[in-house]
């Protein structure tokens, strides 16, 4: 028996089953599609202007970074939901079915949730630094150099990605805890 992912437990061919996951995963899916197209268009326009028109799309890097953060971290939240996030899952590949495998999967999930809790904590501080400024007074809010885009717009994507990765990794931890203590029985 392979490890149950959040996606397997909550969805099927039609996608997420519960309303919360439908909204979250639907929103993040829309964000990833829109930001992917936006990045392709922006980078293509910059390349066309630079190499064909011999001009410069001044400050486009600021927009690329902002859009890329939203793309990366919304994609990471979807990966946490699907169980397709980057991981070195040697346990799945090399450990035989049984108690030891369930224990190792539980420990992996526990460590992942602990690390994500730390990321959420620091992600919140990072977002609030950008939103409130270094003194917490909304004075001297960090902004990009050219377009003066508030940095919290990027930091929000990072923080939300961490929050939902934490949530879906916690759901996975609960599933692995049940597998450990119920021995694979539901």
C-alpha positions in Angstrom: 0.0 0.0 0.0 1.4 3.4 -0.9 1.2 6.5 1.2 -2.2 8.2 0.9 -1.8 11.8 -0.2 -4.2 14.6 0.6 -5.3 14.6 -3.0 -6.1 10.8 -3.0 -8.1 11.2 0.2 -10.1 14.3 -0.9 -10.5 14.0 -4.6 -10.8 11.8 -7.6 -11.0 12.4 -11.3 -13.3 15.4 -10.7 -10.8 17.2 -8.5 -11.2 18.3 -4.9 -14.4 17.1 -3.2 -14.8 19.3 -0.2 -15.7 23.0 -0.7 -12.6 24.4 1.1 -10.2 22.5 -1.1 -12.2 23.4 -4.2 -11.9 27.1 -3.4 -8.2 26.9 -2.4 -6.9 24.6 -5.1 -9.1 26.3 -7.7 -7.8 29.7 -6.7 -4.2 28.6 -6.7 -4.7 26.8 -10.0 -6.1 30.0 -11.5 -3.1 32.0 -10.1 -0.6 29.5 -11.5 -2.2 29.6 -15.0 -2.5 33.4 -15.1 1.0 34.0 -13.7 2.5 31.5 -16.1 1.0 33.2 -19.1 1.9 36.6 -17.7 5.5 35.6 -17.3 5.7 34.2 -20.8 4.2 37.3 -22.2 6.4 39.7 -20.2 9.7 37.9 -20.9 8.8 37.5 -24.5 8.0 41.2 -24.8 11.2 42.1 -23.1 13.2 39.8 -25.4 11.4 41.2 -28.5 12.0 44.8 -27.4 15.6 44.1 -26.6 16.7 42.1 -29.6 14.4 43.1 -32.4 13.6 46.7 -31.6 17.0 47.3 -29.8 15.2 49.0 -26.9 14.7 48.3 -23.2 11.7 47.3 -21.3 12.8 49.3 -18.3 12.1 47.8 -14.9 10.4 44.6 -16.1 12.5 42.5 -13.7 10.4 43.9 -10.8 7.2 42.6 -12.4 8.9 39.3 -13.2 9.9 38.8 -9.6 6.5 39.7 -8.2 4.7 37.4 -10.6 7.2 34.6 -10.2 6.8 34.5 -6.4 3.0 34.1 -6.8 3.6 31.3 -9.4 6.1 29.4 -7.3 4.3 29.5 -4.0 0.8 28.8 -5.4 2.3 25.9 -7.3 4.0 24.7 -4.1 0.7 24.8 -2.2 -0.9 22.7 -5.1 2.1 20.3 -4.8 1.5 19.9 -1.1 -2.2 19.1 -1.8 -1.4 16.6 -4.5 1.6 15.1 -2.7 3.8 16.0 -5.7 6.0 18.4 -3.9 9.8 17.9 -4.2 10.9 15.3 -1.7 13.6 12.6 -1.4 11.1 9.8 -0.7 13.5 6.9 -0.2 11.1 5.4 2.3 8.4 4.9 -0.4 10.9 3.4 -2.8 13.1 1.1 -0.6 11.3 0.2 2.6 9.0 -2.8 2.6 5.3 -2.4 3.6 4.8 -2.7 7.3 5.2 -1.0 10.6 8.7 0.4 9.9 7.5 2.1 6.7 4.5 3.6 8.4 6.7 4.8 11.3 9.2 6.4 8.9 6.4 8.1 6.9 4.9 9.4 10.1 8.3 10.8 11.2 8.8 12.4 7.8 5.4 14.1 8.0 6.1 15.2 11.5 9.4 16.8 10.6 7.8 18.4 7.5 5.0 19.9 9.5 7.5 21.2 12.1 9.7 22.8 9.4 6.6 24.3 7.7 5.4 25.7 11.0 8.7 27.6 11.3 8.4 28.8 7.7 4.8 30.1 8.4 6.1 31.9 11.5 9.0 33.6 9.5 6.7 34.1 6.5 4.3 36.1 8.6 7.1 38.2 10.0 8.4 38.7 6.4 5.0 39.8 5.2 4.4 42.1 8.1 7.8 43.7 7.6 6.8 44.5 4.1 3.3 45.6 5.0 4.1 47.6 8.1 7.6 48.7 7.3 10.7 48.2 9.5 9.3 50.2 12.4 5.8 48.7 12.2 4.3 52.2 11.6 3.6 51.9 7.8 6.3 54.4 7.3 9.2 53.6 4.9 7.4 50.5 3.5 9.8 48.6 1.3 9.1 49.1 -2.4 10.8 48.2 -5.7 13.2 50.7 -7.0 11.7 51.6 -10.4 8.0 51.0 -10.3 7.6 51.5 -6.6 5.6 48.3 -6.1 5.2 47.6 -2.4 7.2 44.5 -1.6 4.4 43.1 0.6 2.6 42.2 -2.7 5.3 39.5 -3.3 5.6 38.6 0.4 1.9 37.9 0.6 2.3 35.2 -2.1 5.1 33.6 -0.1 3.2 33.7 3.2 0.0 32.3 1.7 1.9 29.5 0.0 3.6 28.6 3.3 0.2 28.7 5.1 -1.5 26.3 2.7 1.6 24.0 2.4 1.5 23.8 6.2 -2.2 23.0 6.1 -1.9 20.2 3.5 1.2 18.8 5.2 -0.7 18.7 8.5 -3.6 16.8 6.8 -1.0 14.4 5.4 0.5 14.0 9.0 -3.0 13.2 10.3 -3.4 10.5 7.6 0.0 9.1 8.3 -0.7 9.1 12.1 -3.9 7.1 11.4 -1.9 4.7 9.2 0.7 4.2 11.9 -1.7 3.5 14.7 -4.4 1.7 12.8 -1.9 -0.5 10.9 -3.3 0.4 7.5 -6.9 -0.2 8.5 -9.4 2.6 8.0 
